[in-house]
Amino acid sequence: MVSVSDTYRPLEGPPPEVALAELAARQHGVVTLSQMRSFGLGVRGVSHRVASGRLHRLHRGVYAVGHANVSVDGRRLAVVLACGPGVALSHRSAAEVWGIRKGSEARWDVTTDRRGRKAPAGTVLHRARKPFETAQVRAIPVTTVARTLLDLADVFPAQALARAVHEAEVLRLLDLGKIEAELATANGRRGARKLAAAIATPSPGITRSVLEERFADLIANSDLPRPRLNAHVEANGRLYEVDALWPDERVIVELDGAAHQTRRAFHADRARDAALAAEGHVVIRLTWDRIANTPDEVRKELQQTLERRRRQANATP
C-alpha cells in the first residue's frame, strides 16, 4: 500500500516527473531526497524509481537522474549536496573548478563553518573557524578565488602556489584587494605569509603595458639618458621595432613579460637579437622580476653598458 506522503502533490507547480527533470537539468543530472520531497516524491516513490533504474544513488540522500554516468561537475555538485547546506568545494577542488589548477579527481575538498557536517568517502572535510565567502560556478558552490588561494597556500609548496596565482592572473580572476582582505583576517594561518609573498611579485604574465610603465619609471628615477621607446632599427635588411633604444650607444632593451610565450616566438626573438648584434647593437633583455625587485642593479648595469659603449666609440679612430 502506498502511503499518503508518497502520493502527495503540491497544489501548484508541474507534476513530480516534470519537476524532477527540470531540476536535474539545472544541477548536472543530480538531485537530493529533500528536493524530491519538496515536489511530492516520498521515500517509497524514490525507492520505486531506484528499483526501476530511473534514479541512481550516488551518496546518501543524493541521486543521479536517468543514469549514473554523470559529468565531473555532476560529481562535484553531488559531493557538496551530500554534505548539506553551508558547504562549498574548496582547496584543490575549488581551484579545479575555477580553472587555476588541473584536476585529478583523486579526492574532493569541501569546507564548512557549521558543526555536525559529514562528508562521503573520498572527500576531505575542512572546518572553517568563521563564515567564509562563496560563489556559484556552473551552479556549484565553491570558495571565492581569494579564499581558494589562501586555502591552497596551506597545502601547496611555494612554487605550486605561485603557478596557481599566475593562472588566476592569466584568467583575469585575480583580485588583489580581495586577497589582501582574506590575509587581513587570516589569524595566523600557516599559508598566509606564503600567499603574501606570492602576490608581492606579479607573475610572468604581467601585462605588457604595466611592464613598460614600470621600466619608464625606472629610467625616470635615475640619471640615465632617456632612450627612444618603441623605436625602429634596421638590421639584415629588415626593420625591427624595439622597446627602448639609445641610438648613439647602440644599446637596445627588450622587455620580456609576455605570458605563455610560444617556442616559435622564443626562437624568433633570439634570431632577431642575433641580427641586431650583427649590426653592432647590444641587446639587453629585462624581466618584470628584475625591474620590480632589483631596480638599482638594473640601473647600474645600464649605466655601465652605456658608458662602456661611449668609450668604445671614442676609441675608434
TAFEN-V516172 format. One record per residue. N is the residue number from 0. RES is the residue in one letter. PHI is phi in degrees with one decimal (* if undefined). BURIAL is I if it has 9 or more other ideal C-beta (glycine too) atoms within 8 Angstrom, else O. Layout:
n=N res=RES phi=PHI burial=BURIAL
n=N res=RES phi=PHI burial=BURIAL
//
This chain:
n=0 res=M phi=* burial=O
n=1 res=V phi=-84.7 burial=O
n=2 res=S phi=-75.2 burial=O
n=3 res=V phi=-60.2 burial=O
n=4 res=S phi=-65.1 burial=O
n=5 res=D phi=-86.7 burial=I
n=6 res=T phi=-110.3 burial=I
n=7 res=Y phi=-67.6 burial=O
n=8 res=R phi=-130.5 burial=O
n=9 res=P phi=-59.0 burial=O
n=10 res=L phi=-66.1 burial=O
n=11 res=E phi=-121.2 burial=O
n=12 res=G phi=104.2 burial=O
n=13 res=P phi=-72.6 burial=O
n=14 res=P phi=-57.8 burial=O
n=15 res=P phi=-54.0 burial=I
n=16 res=E phi=-64.5 burial=O
n=17 res=V phi=-68.2 burial=O
n=18 res=A phi=-61.3 burial=I
n=19 res=L phi=-63.6 burial=I
n=20 res=A phi=-65.4 burial=I
n=21 res=E phi=-65.7 burial=I
n=22 res=L phi=-65.4 burial=I
n=23 res=A phi=-61.2 burial=I
n=24 res=A phi=-64.7 burial=O
n=25 res=R phi=-82.5 burial=O
n=26 res=Q phi=-120.5 burial=I
n=27 res=H phi=56.9 burial=I
n=28 res=G phi=85.1 burial=I
n=29 res=V phi=-122.2 burial=I
n=30 res=V phi=-142.3 burial=I
n=31 res=T phi=-108.6 burial=I
n=32 res=L phi=-61.4 burial=I
n=33 res=S phi=-64.8 burial=O
n=34 res=Q phi=-65.8 burial=I
n=35 res=M phi=-67.0 burial=I
n=36 res=R phi=-62.2 burial=I
n=37 res=S phi=-66.0 burial=O
n=38 res=F phi=-117.6 burial=I
n=39 res=G phi=105.5 burial=I
n=40 res=L phi=-97.4 burial=I
n=41 res=G phi=-92.5 burial=I
n=42 res=V phi=-60.1 burial=O
n=43 res=R phi=-66.6 burial=I
n=44 res=G phi=-62.4 burial=I
n=45 res=V phi=-67.7 burial=I
n=46 res=S phi=-60.0 burial=O
n=47 res=H phi=-63.3 burial=O
n=48 res=R phi=-71.6 burial=I
n=49 res=V phi=-66.3 burial=I
n=50 res=A phi=-63.7 burial=O
n=51 res=S phi=-88.1 burial=O
n=52 res=G phi=84.6 burial=O
n=53 res=R phi=-86.0 burial=O
n=54 res=L phi=-127.7 burial=I
n=55 res=H phi=-131.5 burial=I
n=56 res=R phi=-71.7 burial=O
n=57 res=L phi=-99.9 burial=I
n=58 res=H phi=-141.3 burial=I
n=59 res=R phi=-60.7 burial=O
n=60 res=G phi=79.8 burial=O
n=61 res=V phi=-129.2 burial=I
n=62 res=Y phi=-133.3 burial=I
n=63 res=A phi=-96.1 burial=I
n=64 res=V phi=-98.1 burial=I
n=65 res=G phi=90.4 burial=O
n=66 res=H phi=-158.0 burial=O
n=67 res=A phi=-88.7 burial=O
n=68 res=N phi=-86.4 burial=O
n=69 res=V phi=-83.8 burial=I
n=70 res=S phi=-71.1 burial=O
n=71 res=V phi=-59.4 burial=O
n=72 res=D phi=-62.9 burial=I
n=73 res=G phi=-64.4 burial=I
n=74 res=R phi=-68.4 burial=I
n=75 res=R phi=-62.5 burial=I
n=76 res=L phi=-65.0 burial=I
n=77 res=A phi=-60.2 burial=I
n=78 res=V phi=-64.0 burial=I
n=79 res=V phi=-62.8 burial=I
n=80 res=L phi=-63.7 burial=I
n=81 res=A phi=-66.9 burial=I
n=82 res=C phi=-82.0 burial=I
n=83 res=G phi=98.0 burial=O
n=84 res=P phi=-60.5 burial=O
n=85 res=G phi=79.5 burial=O
n=86 res=V phi=-119.2 burial=I
n=87 res=A phi=-141.4 burial=I
n=88 res=L phi=-60.8 burial=I
n=89 res=S phi=-147.5 burial=I
n=90 res=H phi=50.4 burial=I
n=91 res=R phi=-61.5 burial=I
n=92 res=S phi=-64.3 burial=I
n=93 res=A phi=-66.5 burial=I
n=94 res=A phi=-61.7 burial=I
n=95 res=E phi=-66.7 burial=I
n=96 res=V phi=-64.8 burial=I
n=97 res=W phi=-71.2 burial=I
n=98 res=G phi=89.0 burial=O
n=99 res=I phi=-96.7 burial=I
n=100 res=R phi=-154.3 burial=I
n=101 res=K phi=-72.7 burial=O
n=102 res=G phi=-83.2 burial=O
n=103 res=S phi=-117.6 burial=O
n=104 res=E phi=59.5 burial=O
n=105 res=A phi=-69.7 burial=O
n=106 res=R phi=-159.6 burial=O
n=107 res=W phi=-114.9 burial=I
n=108 res=D phi=-112.0 burial=I
n=109 res=V phi=-133.4 burial=I
n=110 res=T phi=-131.3 burial=I
n=111 res=T phi=-145.3 burial=I
n=112 res=D phi=-108.9 burial=I
n=113 res=R phi=-108.0 burial=I
n=114 res=R phi=-83.6 burial=O
n=115 res=G phi=83.6 burial=O
n=116 res=R phi=-78.6 burial=I
n=117 res=K phi=-126.2 burial=O
n=118 res=A phi=-114.2 burial=I
n=119 res=P phi=-68.9 burial=I
n=120 res=A phi=-57.5 burial=O
n=121 res=G phi=83.1 burial=O
n=122 res=T phi=-120.3 burial=I
n=123 res=V phi=-99.8 burial=I
n=124 res=L phi=-97.8 burial=I
n=125 res=H phi=-98.8 burial=I
n=126 res=R phi=-107.2 burial=O
n=127 res=A phi=-82.3 burial=I
n=128 res=R phi=-80.3 burial=O
n=129 res=K phi=-154.3 burial=O
n=130 res=P phi=-57.8 burial=O
n=131 res=F phi=-136.5 burial=I
n=132 res=E phi=-79.5 burial=O
n=133 res=T phi=-130.1 burial=I
n=134 res=A phi=-140.7 burial=O
n=135 res=Q phi=-110.8 burial=O
n=136 res=V phi=-120.0 burial=O
n=137 res=R phi=53.1 burial=O
n=138 res=A phi=72.2 burial=I
n=139 res=I phi=-105.7 burial=I
n=140 res=P phi=-68.7 burial=I
n=141 res=V phi=-137.3 burial=I
n=142 res=T phi=-69.0 burial=I
n=143 res=T phi=-62.0 burial=I
n=144 res=V phi=-60.3 burial=I
n=145 res=A phi=-62.0 burial=I
n=146 res=R phi=-66.7 burial=I
n=147 res=T phi=-60.5 burial=I
n=148 res=L phi=-65.2 burial=I
n=149 res=L phi=-65.6 burial=I
n=150 res=D phi=-64.4 burial=I
n=151 res=L phi=-62.4 burial=I
n=152 res=A phi=-61.7 burial=I
n=153 res=D phi=-73.9 burial=I
n=154 res=V phi=-122.3 burial=O
n=155 res=F phi=-101.7 burial=I
n=156 res=P phi=-68.5 burial=O
n=157 res=A phi=-57.3 burial=I
n=158 res=Q phi=-66.5 burial=O
n=159 res=A phi=-66.6 burial=I
n=160 res=L phi=-64.5 burial=I
n=161 res=A phi=-60.4 burial=I
n=162 res=R phi=-65.3 burial=O
n=163 res=A phi=-65.4 burial=I
n=164 res=V phi=-62.4 burial=I
n=165 res=H phi=-62.0 burial=I
n=166 res=E phi=-64.2 burial=I
n=167 res=A phi=-62.7 burial=I
n=168 res=E phi=-68.1 burial=I
n=169 res=V phi=-61.4 burial=I
n=170 res=L phi=-82.6 burial=I
n=171 res=R phi=60.7 burial=O
n=172 res=L phi=-106.1 burial=I
n=173 res=L phi=-80.3 burial=I
n=174 res=D phi=-120.2 burial=O
n=175 res=L phi=-62.2 burial=O
n=176 res=G phi=-62.0 burial=O
n=177 res=K phi=-71.2 burial=I
n=178 res=I phi=-66.1 burial=I
n=179 res=E phi=-63.2 burial=O
n=180 res=A phi=-65.8 burial=I
n=181 res=E phi=-64.3 burial=I
n=182 res=L phi=-66.0 burial=I
n=183 res=A phi=-65.2 burial=O
n=184 res=T phi=-116.5 burial=O
n=185 res=A phi=-71.0 burial=I
n=186 res=N phi=51.0 burial=O
n=187 res=G phi=77.9 burial=O
n=188 res=R phi=-60.1 burial=I
n=189 res=R phi=-65.1 burial=O
n=190 res=G phi=-92.3 burial=I
n=191 res=A phi=-60.9 burial=I
n=192 res=R phi=-63.5 burial=O
n=193 res=K phi=-63.7 burial=I
n=194 res=L phi=-69.0 burial=I
n=195 res=A phi=-59.3 burial=I
n=196 res=A phi=-68.4 burial=I
n=197 res=A phi=-67.3 burial=I
n=198 res=I phi=-92.2 burial=I
n=199 res=A phi=-68.0 burial=O
n=200 res=T phi=-112.1 burial=I
n=201 res=P phi=-56.6 burial=I
n=202 res=S phi=-71.7 burial=I
n=203 res=P phi=-62.4 burial=I
n=204 res=G phi=-87.4 burial=I
n=205 res=I phi=-56.8 burial=I
n=206 res=T phi=-62.8 burial=O
n=207 res=R phi=-62.8 burial=O
n=208 res=S phi=-62.5 burial=O
n=209 res=V phi=-66.1 burial=I
n=210 res=L phi=-62.9 burial=I
n=211 res=E phi=-64.5 burial=I
n=212 res=E phi=-63.2 burial=O
n=213 res=R phi=-66.2 burial=I
n=214 res=F phi=-65.3 burial=I
n=215 res=A phi=-61.6 burial=I
n=216 res=D phi=-65.0 burial=O
n=217 res=L phi=-60.1 burial=I
n=218 res=I phi=-68.3 burial=I
n=219 res=A phi=-63.1 burial=O
n=220 res=N phi=-94.4 burial=O
n=221 res=S phi=-149.2 burial=O
n=222 res=D phi=-93.6 burial=O
n=223 res=L phi=-68.3 burial=I
n=224 res=P phi=-65.3 burial=O
n=225 res=R phi=-75.3 burial=O
n=226 res=P phi=-84.6 burial=I
n=227 res=R phi=-83.6 burial=O
n=228 res=L phi=-95.8 burial=O
n=229 res=N phi=51.0 burial=O
n=230 res=A phi=-87.9 burial=I
n=231 res=H phi=-109.0 burial=O
n=232 res=V phi=-132.2 burial=I
n=233 res=E phi=-94.3 burial=O
n=234 res=A phi=-152.8 burial=I
n=235 res=N phi=55.2 burial=O
n=236 res=G phi=78.5 burial=O
n=237 res=R phi=-123.6 burial=O
n=238 res=L phi=-104.0 burial=O
n=239 res=Y phi=-110.6 burial=I
n=240 res=E phi=-95.9 burial=O
n=241 res=V phi=-114.9 burial=I
n=242 res=D phi=-70.7 burial=I
n=243 res=A phi=-149.1 burial=I
n=244 res=L phi=-140.6 burial=I
n=245 res=W phi=-102.0 burial=I
n=246 res=P phi=-64.2 burial=O
n=247 res=D phi=-65.4 burial=O
n=248 res=E phi=-87.8 burial=I
n=249 res=R phi=57.2 burial=I
n=250 res=V phi=-112.7 burial=I
n=251 res=I phi=-120.9 burial=I
n=252 res=V phi=-114.7 burial=I
n=253 res=E phi=-115.0 burial=I
n=254 res=L phi=-97.9 burial=I
n=255 res=D phi=-96.4 burial=O
n=256 res=G phi=-142.0 burial=I
n=257 res=A phi=-73.9 burial=O
n=258 res=A phi=-79.5 burial=I
n=259 res=H phi=51.6 burial=O
n=260 res=Q phi=-63.6 burial=O
n=261 res=T phi=-77.6 burial=O
n=262 res=R phi=-63.1 burial=O
n=263 res=R phi=-62.4 burial=O
n=264 res=A phi=-65.5 burial=I
n=265 res=F phi=-58.8 burial=I
n=266 res=H phi=-70.2 burial=O
n=267 res=A phi=-64.9 burial=O
n=268 res=D phi=-62.8 burial=I
n=269 res=R phi=-68.9 burial=O
n=270 res=A phi=-65.1 burial=O
n=271 res=R phi=-66.1 burial=I
n=272 res=D phi=-58.0 burial=I
n=273 res=A phi=-65.0 burial=O
n=274 res=A phi=-65.4 burial=I
n=275 res=L phi=-67.2 burial=I
n=276 res=A phi=-64.5 burial=I
n=277 res=A phi=-64.9 burial=O
n=278 res=E phi=-91.2 burial=I
n=279 res=G phi=94.9 burial=O
n=280 res=H phi=-91.7 burial=I
n=281 res=V phi=-101.0 burial=I
n=282 res=V phi=-108.6 burial=I
n=283 res=I phi=-114.9 burial=I
n=284 res=R phi=-103.1 burial=I
n=285 res=L phi=-119.6 burial=I
n=286 res=T phi=-97.5 burial=I
n=287 res=W phi=-58.1 burial=I
n=288 res=D phi=-57.7 burial=I
n=289 res=R phi=-70.7 burial=I
n=290 res=I phi=-66.4 burial=I
n=291 res=A phi=-79.9 burial=I
n=292 res=N phi=-105.0 burial=O
n=293 res=T phi=-131.9 burial=O
n=294 res=P phi=-62.6 burial=I
n=295 res=D phi=-63.7 burial=O
n=296 res=E phi=-65.2 burial=O
n=297 res=V phi=-65.1 burial=I
n=298 res=R phi=-58.8 burial=I
n=299 res=K phi=-63.0 burial=O
n=300 res=E phi=-64.9 burial=I
n=301 res=L phi=-64.9 burial=I
n=302 res=Q phi=-61.4 burial=I
n=303 res=Q phi=-65.0 burial=O
n=304 res=T phi=-64.2 burial=I
n=305 res=L phi=-64.3 burial=I
n=306 res=E phi=-64.8 burial=O
n=307 res=R phi=-63.5 burial=O
n=308 res=R phi=-65.5 burial=I
n=309 res=R phi=-65.2 burial=I
n=310 res=R phi=-64.0 burial=O
n=311 res=Q phi=-63.8 burial=O
n=312 res=A phi=-66.0 burial=I
n=313 res=N phi=-69.9 burial=O
n=314 res=A phi=-81.4 burial=O
n=315 res=T phi=-72.9 burial=O
n=316 res=P phi=-69.2 burial=O
//
